[in-house]
Amino acid sequence: MGMTNSASEPTALIRAQGLTKVFGARSAVDGIDFEVRDGEFFGFLGPNGAGKTTTMRMIAGVSPRSAGTLEIFDMDPDLHGSEIRGQIGVVHQQETLDMELTVLENLLVFGRFFGMDRASIATRAAELLELFQLSDRAKDQVEPLSGGMKRRLSIARSLIASPRILMLDEPTTGLDPQARHLLWDALQRLKRGGTTIVLTTHYMDEAEQLCDRLVVMDQAKIVAEGSPRQLIVEHASREVLELRFPNGTESIDTKVLEGIGDRYERLAERVIVGCENGEAAHARALEHGLDPESWLVRRSSLEDVFLRLTGRTLDE
Amino acid sequence: MIASLAPRAFSVFERNVFVYRRQWLIIVTGFFEPLFFLLGIGYGVGGVIGTIPYGGADVPYAAFVAPALLASAAMNGAIFDSTFNIFYKLKYGKVYDAILSTPVGVGDLAVGELLWSNLRGVIYATAFLIVMLALGLVASPLALLTPLAVIFIGFSFGAAGFAITTHMRSWKDFDFLFIILTPLFLFSATFYPVEIYPGALRWIVELSPLTRGTHLVRSLCFGDLNWLMLVDIAYLSAISFIGYRHAVRRLGVLLLK
Protein backbone atom coordinates (compact mmCIF):
# COMPACT_ATOMS: atom_id res chain seq x y z
CA MET A 1 0.00 0.00 0.00
CA GLY A 2 1.68 3.19 -1.13
CA MET A 3 0.95 6.79 -0.28
CA THR A 4 -1.40 8.43 -2.73
CA ASN A 5 0.15 11.02 -4.91
CA SER A 6 -2.16 13.81 -3.79
CA ALA A 7 -1.24 13.34 -0.13
CA SER A 8 2.44 13.92 -0.75
CA GLU A 9 1.94 16.73 -3.27
CA PRO A 10 2.26 20.07 -1.50
CA THR A 11 -0.62 22.47 -2.08
CA ALA A 12 -0.10 25.35 -4.47
CA LEU A 13 -0.49 28.74 -2.76
CA ILE A 14 -0.18 30.72 -5.97
CA ARG A 15 -1.43 29.55 -9.35
CA ALA A 16 -1.12 31.55 -12.56
CA GLN A 17 -2.25 30.59 -16.03
CA GLY A 18 -1.79 32.75 -19.09
CA LEU A 19 -1.13 35.66 -16.74
CA THR A 20 -0.78 38.82 -18.80
CA LYS A 21 -0.22 42.50 -18.10
CA VAL A 22 -0.36 45.09 -20.84
CA PHE A 23 0.64 48.74 -20.47
CA GLY A 24 -0.66 50.54 -23.53
CA ALA A 25 0.83 48.68 -26.47
CA ARG A 26 3.57 47.04 -24.43
CA SER A 27 3.24 43.61 -22.82
CA ALA A 28 5.03 43.66 -19.47
CA VAL A 29 3.98 40.08 -18.72
CA ASP A 30 2.94 37.92 -21.63
CA GLY A 31 0.89 34.82 -20.84
CA ILE A 32 2.97 33.15 -18.14
CA ASP A 33 2.09 29.97 -16.21
CA PHE A 34 3.57 29.10 -12.84
CA GLU A 35 2.74 27.62 -9.48
CA VAL A 36 4.22 28.37 -6.06
CA ARG A 37 3.84 25.55 -3.54
CA ASP A 38 3.41 25.73 0.18
CA GLY A 39 6.73 26.03 2.00
CA GLU A 40 8.99 26.47 -0.99
CA PHE A 41 11.48 29.15 -1.89
CA PHE A 42 10.46 30.27 -5.36
CA GLY A 43 12.35 32.63 -7.61
CA PHE A 44 11.76 34.81 -10.63
CA LEU A 45 15.11 35.20 -12.31
CA GLY A 46 15.68 37.58 -15.17
CA PRO A 47 17.17 40.87 -16.28
CA ASN A 48 15.62 44.26 -15.48
CA GLY A 49 12.45 44.81 -17.45
CA ALA A 50 11.72 41.10 -17.85
CA GLY A 51 8.36 41.47 -16.06
CA LYS A 52 9.30 40.17 -12.61
CA THR A 53 8.16 43.18 -10.60
CA THR A 54 4.89 43.44 -12.51
CA THR A 55 4.21 39.77 -11.77
CA MET A 56 4.89 40.37 -8.07
CA ARG A 57 2.53 43.36 -8.07
CA MET A 58 -0.23 41.30 -9.63
CA ILE A 59 0.22 38.61 -6.97
CA ALA A 60 0.10 41.25 -4.22
CA GLY A 61 -3.17 42.56 -5.62
CA VAL A 62 -1.91 46.07 -6.41
CA SER A 63 -1.91 45.65 -10.19
CA PRO A 64 -4.99 44.27 -11.90
CA ARG A 65 -4.10 41.70 -14.54
CA SER A 66 -5.00 42.26 -18.19
CA ALA A 67 -5.74 38.61 -18.97
CA GLY A 68 -5.33 35.08 -17.69
CA THR A 69 -6.16 33.56 -14.33
CA LEU A 70 -4.43 34.15 -11.03
CA GLU A 71 -5.25 32.56 -7.70
CA ILE A 72 -3.60 33.15 -4.38
CA PHE A 73 -4.84 30.91 -1.54
CA ASP A 74 -7.52 29.89 -4.07
CA MET A 75 -8.76 33.50 -4.26
CA ASP A 76 -8.81 35.98 -7.11
CA PRO A 77 -6.76 39.08 -6.18
CA ASP A 78 -9.13 41.30 -8.19
CA LEU A 79 -11.99 40.27 -5.90
CA HIS A 80 -10.28 39.44 -2.60
CA GLY A 81 -7.21 41.71 -2.69
CA SER A 82 -7.52 42.83 0.90
CA GLU A 83 -7.97 39.29 2.24
CA ILE A 84 -5.01 38.02 0.24
CA ARG A 85 -2.76 40.91 1.26
CA GLY A 86 -3.59 40.13 4.89
CA GLN A 87 -1.61 36.90 4.52
CA ILE A 88 1.22 38.21 2.36
CA GLY A 89 4.27 40.20 3.41
CA VAL A 90 5.69 42.44 0.70
CA VAL A 91 9.18 43.92 0.51
CA HIS A 92 9.46 46.42 -2.32
CA GLN A 93 12.54 46.89 -4.41
CA GLN A 94 12.57 50.59 -3.63
CA GLU A 95 12.68 51.40 0.09
CA THR A 96 9.20 52.23 1.36
CA LEU A 97 9.96 52.57 5.06
CA ASP A 98 8.17 55.43 6.80
CA MET A 99 10.82 58.08 7.34
CA GLU A 100 8.54 60.06 9.66
CA LEU A 101 8.49 57.18 12.15
CA THR A 102 11.10 55.42 14.28
CA VAL A 103 12.26 51.85 13.68
CA LEU A 104 9.84 50.42 16.25
CA GLU A 105 6.96 52.67 15.17
CA ASN A 106 7.34 51.39 11.62
CA LEU A 107 6.45 47.94 12.93
CA LEU A 108 3.70 49.12 15.29
CA VAL A 109 1.90 51.14 12.64
CA PHE A 110 2.17 48.31 10.14
CA GLY A 111 0.62 45.85 12.57
CA ARG A 112 -2.38 48.17 12.80
CA PHE A 113 -2.74 48.17 9.00
CA PHE A 114 -3.11 44.39 9.31
CA GLY A 115 -5.78 44.85 11.98
CA MET A 116 -3.73 43.31 14.80
CA ASP A 117 -4.38 44.31 18.39
CA ARG A 118 -1.77 46.46 20.11
CA ALA A 119 -0.59 43.80 22.59
CA SER A 120 0.15 41.19 19.89
CA ILE A 121 1.87 43.82 17.78
CA ALA A 122 4.17 44.84 20.64
CA THR A 123 5.19 41.22 21.31
CA ARG A 124 5.70 40.42 17.65
CA ALA A 125 7.62 43.65 17.00
CA ALA A 126 10.07 42.93 19.83
CA GLU A 127 10.58 39.40 18.47
CA LEU A 128 11.24 40.65 14.95
CA LEU A 129 13.64 43.39 16.01
CA GLU A 130 15.58 40.75 17.94
CA LEU A 131 15.53 38.31 15.01
CA PHE A 132 16.80 40.95 12.59
CA GLN A 133 19.32 42.40 15.03
CA LEU A 134 17.69 45.80 15.24
CA SER A 135 16.67 45.85 18.91
CA ASP A 136 19.24 48.46 19.90
CA ARG A 137 18.00 50.77 17.13
CA ALA A 138 14.30 50.50 18.06
CA LYS A 139 13.92 54.13 19.09
CA ASP A 140 16.06 55.57 16.28
CA GLN A 141 14.87 57.34 13.19
CA VAL A 142 14.98 55.25 10.02
CA GLU A 143 16.89 57.67 7.77
CA PRO A 144 20.40 57.23 9.28
CA LEU A 145 20.28 53.40 9.19
CA SER A 146 22.63 51.63 6.77
CA GLY A 147 21.26 50.10 3.58
CA GLY A 148 21.50 46.61 5.03
CA MET A 149 19.66 47.62 8.20
CA LYS A 150 16.92 49.35 6.25
CA ARG A 151 16.42 46.25 4.16
CA ARG A 152 16.28 44.07 7.30
CA LEU A 153 13.75 46.45 8.80
CA SER A 154 11.65 46.30 5.63
CA ILE A 155 11.61 42.52 5.89
CA ALA A 156 10.86 42.61 9.62
CA ARG A 157 7.98 44.99 8.93
CA SER A 158 6.55 42.75 6.22
CA LEU A 159 6.55 39.85 8.71
CA ILE A 160 4.61 41.66 11.43
CA ALA A 161 1.38 39.76 10.76
CA SER A 162 3.17 36.40 10.32
CA PRO A 163 2.30 36.08 6.62
CA ARG A 164 2.06 32.71 4.87
CA ILE A 165 3.94 34.10 1.89
CA LEU A 166 6.81 36.56 1.96
CA MET A 167 7.42 38.35 -1.34
CA LEU A 168 10.75 40.08 -1.92
CA ASP A 169 11.51 42.17 -4.99
CA GLU A 170 15.27 42.28 -5.61
CA PRO A 171 16.02 42.12 -1.90
CA THR A 172 19.81 42.36 -2.10
CA THR A 173 20.24 44.91 -4.88
CA GLY A 174 22.59 47.63 -3.69
CA LEU A 175 23.80 45.75 -0.61
CA ASP A 176 27.46 44.99 0.10
CA PRO A 177 28.47 41.30 0.14
CA GLN A 178 28.41 41.03 3.93
CA ALA A 179 24.93 42.54 4.27
CA ARG A 180 23.84 40.30 1.45
CA HIS A 181 24.97 37.12 3.21
CA LEU A 182 23.36 38.23 6.46
CA LEU A 183 20.10 38.61 4.57
CA TRP A 184 20.41 35.24 2.85
CA ASP A 185 20.87 33.60 6.28
CA ALA A 186 17.79 35.36 7.62
CA LEU A 187 15.71 34.25 4.63
CA GLN A 188 16.85 30.66 4.96
CA ARG A 189 15.89 30.68 8.65
CA LEU A 190 12.44 31.96 7.71
CA LYS A 191 12.04 29.24 5.15
CA ARG A 192 12.95 26.57 7.68
CA GLY A 193 10.27 28.09 9.91
CA GLY A 194 7.70 27.25 7.22
CA THR A 195 7.26 30.58 5.44
CA THR A 196 6.79 30.33 1.69
CA ILE A 197 9.13 32.80 0.03
CA VAL A 198 8.86 34.29 -3.44
CA LEU A 199 11.70 36.44 -4.64
CA THR A 200 12.80 38.18 -7.78
CA THR A 201 16.44 38.63 -8.56
CA HIS A 202 18.76 39.34 -11.40
CA TYR A 203 21.60 37.74 -9.50
CA MET A 204 22.34 34.20 -10.60
CA ASP A 205 24.22 33.26 -7.46
CA GLU A 206 21.33 34.45 -5.32
CA ALA A 207 18.83 32.31 -7.21
CA GLU A 208 21.19 29.36 -7.07
CA GLN A 209 21.83 29.75 -3.34
CA LEU A 210 18.28 30.31 -2.19
CA CYS A 211 15.66 28.93 -4.53
CA ASP A 212 14.13 25.47 -4.45
CA ARG A 213 12.51 26.20 -7.76
CA LEU A 214 12.57 29.10 -10.14
CA VAL A 215 11.40 30.39 -13.45
CA VAL A 216 13.67 32.27 -15.80
CA MET A 217 11.94 35.28 -17.32
CA ASP A 218 13.01 37.19 -20.38
CA GLN A 219 11.08 39.80 -22.32
CA ALA A 220 7.79 39.23 -20.49
CA LYS A 221 7.86 35.45 -20.93
CA ILE A 222 8.99 32.45 -18.94
CA VAL A 223 11.76 30.75 -20.84
CA ALA A 224 12.59 27.94 -18.41
CA GLU A 225 11.45 26.45 -15.15
CA GLY A 226 12.87 24.03 -12.57
CA SER A 227 15.25 23.71 -9.66
CA PRO A 228 18.61 25.46 -10.11
CA ARG A 229 20.26 22.04 -10.52
CA GLN A 230 17.69 20.85 -13.07
CA LEU A 231 18.07 23.98 -15.11
CA ILE A 232 21.81 23.71 -15.14
CA VAL A 233 21.64 20.04 -16.13
CA GLU A 234 19.05 20.68 -18.84
CA HIS A 235 20.31 23.89 -20.30
CA ALA A 236 24.04 23.90 -19.67
CA SER A 237 26.95 21.51 -19.71
CA ARG A 238 28.74 20.19 -16.64
CA GLU A 239 31.65 22.58 -16.99
CA VAL A 240 32.30 25.85 -18.71
CA LEU A 241 35.46 27.00 -20.38
CA GLU A 242 35.79 30.76 -20.73
CA LEU A 243 38.29 32.12 -23.20
CA ARG A 244 39.12 35.81 -23.22
CA PHE A 245 39.97 37.70 -26.39
CA PRO A 246 40.41 41.42 -25.57
CA ASN A 247 40.77 42.25 -29.28
CA GLY A 248 37.35 40.83 -30.11
CA THR A 249 35.95 37.50 -31.15
CA GLU A 250 34.49 38.26 -34.59
CA SER A 251 37.48 36.93 -36.50
CA ILE A 252 37.42 33.48 -34.91
CA ASP A 253 36.32 30.72 -37.28
CA THR A 254 32.94 29.24 -36.34
CA LYS A 255 34.10 25.75 -37.33
CA VAL A 256 36.91 25.97 -34.79
CA LEU A 257 34.52 26.98 -32.02
CA GLU A 258 32.16 24.16 -32.84
CA GLY A 259 34.96 21.67 -32.44
CA ILE A 260 35.97 22.61 -28.90
CA GLY A 261 33.01 21.54 -26.76
CA ASP A 262 29.29 20.68 -26.80
CA ARG A 263 28.13 24.23 -27.44
CA TYR A 264 29.45 27.74 -27.40
CA GLU A 265 28.34 31.36 -27.08
CA ARG A 266 30.33 34.09 -28.76
CA LEU A 267 30.29 37.37 -26.79
CA ALA A 268 32.11 40.60 -27.64
CA GLU A 269 35.36 39.74 -25.88
CA ARG A 270 34.71 36.25 -24.60
CA VAL A 271 33.88 32.83 -25.91
CA ILE A 272 31.99 30.61 -23.51
CA VAL A 273 32.22 26.91 -24.20
CA GLY A 274 29.93 24.36 -22.57
CA CYS A 275 31.63 21.00 -22.19
CA GLU A 276 32.06 17.86 -20.09
CA ASN A 277 35.66 18.57 -19.24
CA GLY A 278 36.97 22.11 -19.30
CA GLU A 279 40.67 21.22 -19.21
CA ALA A 280 40.31 18.93 -22.21
CA ALA A 281 38.31 21.56 -24.07
CA HIS A 282 41.05 24.09 -23.42
CA ALA A 283 43.63 21.70 -24.80
CA ARG A 284 41.49 21.26 -27.95
CA ALA A 285 41.21 25.03 -28.31
CA LEU A 286 44.98 25.39 -28.32
CA GLU A 287 45.29 22.53 -30.81
CA HIS A 288 42.94 24.43 -33.14
CA GLY A 289 45.32 27.36 -32.97
CA LEU A 290 43.31 29.68 -30.69
CA ASP A 291 45.39 32.02 -28.59
CA PRO A 292 43.23 33.47 -25.81
CA GLU A 293 44.74 36.09 -23.53
CA SER A 294 43.42 34.17 -20.52
CA TRP A 295 41.09 31.28 -19.75
CA LEU A 296 39.31 29.66 -16.88
CA VAL A 297 37.29 26.56 -16.17
CA ARG A 298 34.33 26.59 -13.80
CA ARG A 299 31.15 24.73 -12.98
CA SER A 300 28.09 25.74 -14.96
CA SER A 301 25.83 28.26 -13.24
CA LEU A 302 22.45 29.78 -13.89
CA GLU A 303 24.29 32.52 -15.73
CA ASP A 304 25.13 29.94 -18.37
CA VAL A 305 21.54 28.75 -18.41
CA PHE A 306 20.36 32.27 -19.07
CA LEU A 307 22.97 32.81 -21.74
CA ARG A 308 22.03 29.54 -23.37
CA LEU A 309 18.31 30.35 -23.33
CA THR A 310 18.47 33.94 -24.50
CA GLY A 311 21.85 34.32 -26.18
CA ARG A 312 22.54 37.25 -23.88
CA THR A 313 24.22 37.73 -20.54
CA LEU A 314 22.16 39.16 -17.69
CA ASP A 315 23.98 42.51 -17.70
CA GLU A 316 23.24 43.20 -21.35
CA MET B 1 -17.23 54.29 17.16
CA ILE B 2 -15.44 55.30 13.99
CA ALA B 3 -12.75 52.76 14.86
CA SER B 4 -15.22 49.89 14.88
CA LEU B 5 -16.92 51.03 11.69
CA ALA B 6 -13.81 51.29 9.57
CA PRO B 7 -10.79 49.78 11.34
CA ARG B 8 -8.56 49.97 8.29
CA ALA B 9 -9.27 53.63 7.68
CA PHE B 10 -8.65 54.27 11.34
CA SER B 11 -5.24 52.56 11.17
CA VAL B 12 -4.21 55.14 8.54
CA PHE B 13 -5.40 57.87 10.90
CA GLU B 14 -3.34 56.27 13.68
CA ARG B 15 -0.20 56.43 11.56
CA ASN B 16 -0.54 60.21 11.53
CA VAL B 17 -1.09 60.27 15.27
CA PHE B 18 2.27 58.50 15.65
CA VAL B 19 3.99 61.04 13.42
CA TYR B 20 2.51 64.09 15.12
CA ARG B 21 3.10 62.90 18.67
CA ARG B 22 6.58 64.28 18.17
CA GLN B 23 5.60 67.19 15.94
CA TRP B 24 2.68 68.68 17.87
CA LEU B 25 4.38 72.06 17.81
CA ILE B 26 3.80 72.22 14.04
CA ILE B 27 0.09 71.81 14.65
CA VAL B 28 0.12 74.58 17.24
CA THR B 29 1.59 77.08 14.75
CA GLY B 30 -1.51 76.79 12.56
CA PHE B 31 -3.59 78.22 15.37
CA PHE B 32 -1.86 81.59 15.42
CA GLU B 33 -2.74 82.82 11.95
CA PRO B 34 -6.47 83.32 12.59
CA LEU B 35 -5.62 84.80 15.97
CA PHE B 36 -3.41 87.44 14.32
CA PHE B 37 -6.19 88.26 11.86
CA LEU B 38 -8.63 88.60 14.73
CA LEU B 39 -6.35 91.05 16.53
CA GLY B 40 -5.28 92.96 13.41
CA ILE B 41 -8.53 93.15 11.49
CA GLY B 42 -11.20 92.31 14.05
CA TYR B 43 -9.93 94.71 16.71
CA GLY B 44 -7.67 96.96 14.61
CA VAL B 45 -10.06 97.76 11.79
CA GLY B 46 -12.97 97.13 14.16
CA GLY B 47 -11.66 99.90 16.38
CA VAL B 48 -12.08 102.31 13.49
CA ILE B 49 -15.45 101.22 12.15
CA GLY B 50 -17.00 100.04 15.45
CA THR B 51 -20.06 98.04 14.49
CA ILE B 52 -21.43 96.43 11.36
CA PRO B 53 -25.06 95.64 10.51
CA TYR B 54 -25.79 91.91 10.79
CA GLY B 55 -29.16 90.16 11.07
CA GLY B 56 -31.04 93.40 11.53
CA ALA B 57 -28.83 94.70 14.33
CA ASP B 58 -25.49 96.42 14.71
CA VAL B 59 -22.88 93.98 16.05
CA PRO B 60 -19.28 94.63 17.10
CA TYR B 61 -17.01 94.19 14.07
CA ALA B 62 -14.71 91.72 15.91
CA ALA B 63 -17.71 89.51 16.77
CA PHE B 64 -18.73 89.59 13.09
CA VAL B 65 -15.28 88.63 11.78
CA ALA B 66 -14.40 86.01 14.41
CA PRO B 67 -16.78 83.23 13.16
CA ALA B 68 -15.39 83.64 9.64
CA LEU B 69 -11.86 83.28 10.99
CA LEU B 70 -12.93 80.16 12.87
CA ALA B 71 -14.30 78.71 9.63
CA SER B 72 -11.14 79.58 7.72
CA ALA B 73 -9.00 78.06 10.50
CA ALA B 74 -10.81 74.77 9.91
CA MET B 75 -10.30 75.20 6.18
CA ASN B 76 -6.57 75.86 6.61
CA GLY B 77 -6.07 72.89 8.91
CA ALA B 78 -7.74 70.51 6.51
CA ILE B 79 -6.23 71.92 3.35
CA PHE B 80 -2.68 72.07 4.63
CA ASP B 81 -2.76 68.42 5.57
CA SER B 82 -4.53 67.16 2.51
CA THR B 83 -2.21 68.96 0.11
CA PHE B 84 1.40 69.27 1.33
CA ASN B 85 1.44 66.26 3.62
CA ILE B 86 -0.44 63.98 1.28
CA PHE B 87 1.73 65.02 -1.66
CA TYR B 88 4.84 64.06 0.29
CA LYS B 89 3.40 60.67 1.24
CA LEU B 90 2.17 60.04 -2.29
CA LYS B 91 5.20 61.09 -4.32
CA TYR B 92 8.30 61.11 -2.14
CA GLY B 93 7.78 59.11 1.01
CA LYS B 94 6.37 56.08 -0.83
CA VAL B 95 4.23 55.78 2.30
CA TYR B 96 1.15 54.84 0.30
CA ASP B 97 2.98 52.14 -1.65
CA ALA B 98 3.77 50.48 1.66
CA ILE B 99 0.27 50.96 3.03
CA LEU B 100 -1.38 49.48 -0.05
CA SER B 101 0.69 46.31 0.28
CA THR B 102 -1.33 45.60 3.45
CA PRO B 103 -5.07 44.87 3.69
CA VAL B 104 -5.70 48.64 3.56
CA GLY B 105 -7.25 49.68 0.22
CA VAL B 106 -7.38 53.06 -1.53
CA GLY B 107 -10.83 53.81 -0.11
CA ASP B 108 -9.67 53.08 3.46
CA LEU B 109 -6.59 55.17 2.82
CA ALA B 110 -8.56 58.20 1.64
CA VAL B 111 -11.04 58.01 4.52
CA GLY B 112 -8.22 57.70 7.06
CA GLU B 113 -6.38 60.69 5.66
CA LEU B 114 -9.56 62.77 5.52
CA LEU B 115 -10.38 61.91 9.13
CA TRP B 116 -6.93 63.12 10.11
CA SER B 117 -6.98 66.34 8.11
CA ASN B 118 -10.40 67.00 9.55
CA LEU B 119 -9.17 66.49 13.10
CA ARG B 120 -6.67 69.22 12.46
CA GLY B 121 -9.44 71.56 11.36
CA VAL B 122 -11.52 70.68 14.42
CA ILE B 123 -8.57 71.32 16.75
CA TYR B 124 -7.97 74.78 15.26
CA ALA B 125 -11.64 75.65 15.37
CA THR B 126 -12.02 74.51 18.96
CA ALA B 127 -8.95 76.43 20.11
CA PHE B 128 -10.24 79.51 18.32
CA LEU B 129 -13.68 79.10 19.87
CA ILE B 130 -12.08 79.13 23.32
CA VAL B 131 -10.34 82.40 22.43
CA MET B 132 -13.66 83.84 21.24
CA LEU B 133 -15.34 82.83 24.48
CA ALA B 134 -12.54 84.39 26.51
CA LEU B 135 -12.82 87.65 24.54
CA GLY B 136 -16.61 87.72 24.85
CA LEU B 137 -17.16 87.47 21.11
CA VAL B 138 -19.84 84.79 21.31
CA ALA B 139 -23.48 85.89 21.29
CA SER B 140 -25.22 82.50 21.61
CA PRO B 141 -24.67 79.13 23.34
CA LEU B 142 -25.25 77.56 19.91
CA ALA B 143 -21.65 78.61 19.22
CA LEU B 144 -20.64 75.51 21.20
CA LEU B 145 -21.79 73.49 18.16
CA THR B 146 -19.21 75.11 15.89
CA PRO B 147 -16.55 72.39 16.42
CA LEU B 148 -19.11 69.95 14.98
CA ALA B 149 -20.14 72.30 12.19
CA VAL B 150 -16.55 72.71 11.02
CA ILE B 151 -16.43 68.97 10.29
CA PHE B 152 -18.38 69.77 7.12
CA ILE B 153 -15.83 72.44 6.25
CA GLY B 154 -12.92 70.11 7.04
CA PHE B 155 -14.26 67.28 4.90
CA SER B 156 -15.06 69.47 1.93
CA PHE B 157 -11.68 71.23 1.85
CA GLY B 158 -9.83 68.07 2.84
CA ALA B 159 -11.44 66.05 0.06
CA ALA B 160 -11.07 68.82 -2.51
CA GLY B 161 -7.43 69.36 -1.49
CA PHE B 162 -6.76 65.62 -1.69
CA ALA B 163 -8.35 65.40 -5.13
CA ILE B 164 -6.32 68.37 -6.43
CA THR B 165 -3.11 66.99 -4.90
CA THR B 166 -3.41 63.78 -6.91
CA HIS B 167 -2.93 65.95 -10.02
CA MET B 168 0.13 67.80 -8.70
CA ARG B 169 3.33 66.98 -10.54
CA SER B 170 5.87 68.79 -8.36
CA TRP B 171 6.08 71.17 -5.42
CA LYS B 172 6.00 74.08 -7.90
CA ASP B 173 2.38 73.27 -8.68
CA PHE B 174 1.51 74.28 -5.14
CA ASP B 175 1.89 77.93 -6.13
CA PHE B 176 -1.44 77.54 -7.91
CA LEU B 177 -2.99 76.47 -4.65
CA PHE B 178 -2.29 79.86 -3.09
CA ILE B 179 -3.76 81.64 -6.08
CA ILE B 180 -6.98 79.88 -5.16
CA LEU B 181 -6.74 79.97 -1.37
CA THR B 182 -5.85 83.62 -0.77
CA PRO B 183 -8.85 85.11 -2.64
CA LEU B 184 -11.04 82.37 -1.18
CA PHE B 185 -10.05 83.52 2.29
CA LEU B 186 -10.31 87.26 1.55
CA PHE B 187 -13.51 87.36 -0.48
CA SER B 188 -15.74 84.68 1.05
CA ALA B 189 -17.82 87.07 3.16
CA THR B 190 -15.01 86.88 5.68
CA PHE B 191 -14.58 90.56 6.51
CA TYR B 192 -17.91 91.99 5.30
CA PRO B 193 -21.41 90.72 4.52
CA VAL B 194 -21.89 88.95 1.19
CA GLU B 195 -24.67 91.43 0.29
CA ILE B 196 -21.99 93.99 -0.51
CA TYR B 197 -21.21 92.29 -3.82
CA PRO B 198 -23.13 93.57 -6.83
CA GLY B 199 -25.38 91.26 -8.91
CA ALA B 200 -23.75 88.23 -10.49
CA LEU B 201 -20.56 88.62 -8.48
CA ARG B 202 -22.49 88.00 -5.31
CA TRP B 203 -23.78 84.65 -6.59
CA ILE B 204 -20.27 83.55 -7.48
CA VAL B 205 -19.15 84.37 -3.95
CA GLU B 206 -22.19 82.57 -2.53
CA LEU B 207 -20.90 79.42 -4.27
CA SER B 208 -17.54 79.60 -2.49
CA PRO B 209 -17.38 76.69 -0.02
CA LEU B 210 -15.84 79.02 2.52
CA THR B 211 -18.79 81.43 2.17
CA ARG B 212 -21.07 78.50 2.98
CA GLY B 213 -18.87 77.40 5.87
CA THR B 214 -18.68 80.91 7.24
CA HIS B 215 -22.44 81.31 6.97
CA LEU B 216 -22.92 78.08 8.91
CA VAL B 217 -20.52 79.05 11.69
CA ARG B 218 -21.64 82.68 11.89
CA SER B 219 -25.29 81.66 12.15
CA LEU B 220 -24.42 79.41 15.09
CA CYS B 221 -22.30 82.05 16.82
CA PHE B 222 -25.16 84.57 16.66
CA GLY B 223 -27.80 81.97 17.53
CA ASP B 224 -29.55 82.64 14.24
CA LEU B 225 -30.93 79.26 13.11
CA ASN B 226 -32.08 79.42 9.48
CA TRP B 227 -32.93 77.13 6.58
CA LEU B 228 -29.96 78.27 4.55
CA MET B 229 -27.76 76.38 7.02
CA LEU B 230 -29.14 73.13 5.58
CA VAL B 231 -28.07 74.32 2.14
CA ASP B 232 -24.60 74.99 3.59
CA ILE B 233 -24.40 71.45 4.94
CA ALA B 234 -25.73 69.87 1.74
CA TYR B 235 -23.38 71.89 -0.43
CA LEU B 236 -20.29 71.13 1.66
CA SER B 237 -21.26 67.45 1.86
CA ALA B 238 -21.59 67.28 -1.93
CA ILE B 239 -18.10 68.75 -2.38
CA SER B 240 -16.76 66.25 0.17
CA PHE B 241 -18.32 63.34 -1.67
CA ILE B 242 -17.18 64.41 -5.13
CA GLY B 243 -13.67 65.20 -3.88
CA TYR B 244 -13.42 61.87 -2.08
CA ARG B 245 -14.60 59.87 -5.08
CA HIS B 246 -12.18 61.66 -7.36
CA ALA B 247 -9.26 61.24 -4.95
CA VAL B 248 -9.92 57.49 -4.65
CA ARG B 249 -10.15 57.11 -8.41
CA ARG B 250 -6.91 59.01 -8.91
CA LEU B 251 -5.11 57.00 -6.20
CA GLY B 252 -6.11 53.90 -8.14
CA VAL B 253 -4.71 55.35 -11.36
CA LEU B 254 -1.46 56.44 -9.69
CA LEU B 255 -0.76 53.55 -7.36
CA LEU B 256 -2.63 50.48 -8.63
CA LYS B 257 -1.17 50.39 -12.12
Interface residues (C-beta under 8 A of the other chain):
Chain A: F23 R57 A60 V62 S63 P64 G81 S82 E83 R85 G86 I88 V90 H92 Q94 E95 T96 L97 D98 M99 E100 L101 E105 L108 V109 F110 R112 F113 F114 G115 R157 S158
Chain B: P7 R8 S11 V12 E14 R15 F18 V19 G93 K94 V95 D97 A98 I99 L100 S101 T102 P103 V104 G105 L255 L256 K257
